[in-house]
Amino acid sequence: MRDATARPLWTRALVRESARARHLLAAGEWCLSPADAEAVRAVLARLTAPLPTRRGTAAARARATDRDRRLQRTLRTTVHHLDAGTVSPPAAALLAAVARALLPWHTAPNPPLAAAAPRYGIAPDTTERTAPPTEAGEALLPDLAALFTTLAETNAPGTVPLTPSVESWRARHAGRFRHCTRPAPDVWAAETVGCPECGGKDGPWTVTCDWHRATLGCPCGAVLREHGLAFSEIWLVLPDT
């Protein structure tokens, strides 16, 4: 991939994490764990999924929807494995970067059915009423497919998993965090995270994460470790750094 300065803001994290992943692979420092391999194969299948064959007068419009749906499905598969909490820190960092890059497709073309469903805000460089940049999103697919193919190849039979360390990070978030659950099909519930000491919900929160666990620091001094938030509910609402 090109240097991050040549990319729009919403792909900066992806450029950074893809470069780190390629460096680790070239140095022989990363061989996937079984959980990593499962996530990589699932995301790779979405990245390389062919578009349906369309015929008829409505084919062009349907194909445009198919293109965005492929990107949306890649995002949702990535978030699913990120939030499962079973992948290694370097895999979590890469999946999170892929999710951030594909954030414009969170609600396009198929928005969640319920108002309480996860809402990650508006991706940088986009607005609510602007269609997602489909061509820019599709331009990410070849490089990502190549990277995820190389990652998958490290999980050959008999290969011993090797997991490199990943640096922790810290960020601030002036706003609310919402934890979403899905108690039944098409039924969503959401709860705003509040400080157990002062009851505050608006922050500014200090977020510290080692890709195993994230903690939230309240301005009152309390530290929340058992907040229930998934990685995506934290990472995808933070400003890009």
TAMO-V660158 format. One record per pair of residues at least 12 apart in sequence whose C-alpha atoms are under 6 Angstrom apart, sorted by the first residue. I is the first residue (numbers start at 1). J is the second residue. D is the distance in Angstrom with one decimal. If there is no record, write none. Layout:
I|J|D, I|J|D
//
This chain:
10|101|5.3, 10|124|5.7, 11|101|4.8, 13|97|5.2, 14|97|4.6, 14|98|5.8, 17|94|5.5, 30|162|5.1, 30|163|5.3, 31|154|5.0, 31|161|4.8, 31|162|4.7, 32|155|5.6, 32|161|5.3, 33|161|5.0, 35|87|5.3, 36|87|5.1, 39|81|5.8, 44|148|6.0, 46|74|5.1, 47|145|6.0, 72|105|5.0, 75|99|5.5, 75|102|5.8, 78|95|6.0, 83|230|5.4, 83|231|5.5, 89|211|4.9, 104|123|5.8, 104|132|5.4, 116|188|5.6, 116|189|5.5, 116|190|5.4, 117|188|5.4, 118|180|6.0, 120|236|5.9, 120|237|5.4, 168|209|5.6, 168|210|4.2, 169|208|5.9, 169|209|5.5, 170|207|5.5, 170|208|4.5, 171|206|5.9, 171|207|5.2, 172|205|5.5, 172|206|4.6, 172|207|5.9, 173|204|5.3, 173|205|5.1, 174|203|5.2, 174|204|4.0, 175|202|4.6, 175|203|5.8, 176|201|5.8, 176|202|5.0, 177|192|5.8, 177|193|5.6, 178|191|5.5, 178|192|4.4, 178|193|5.9, 179|191|5.2, 179|229|5.4, 205|217|5.4, 205|218|5.3
//
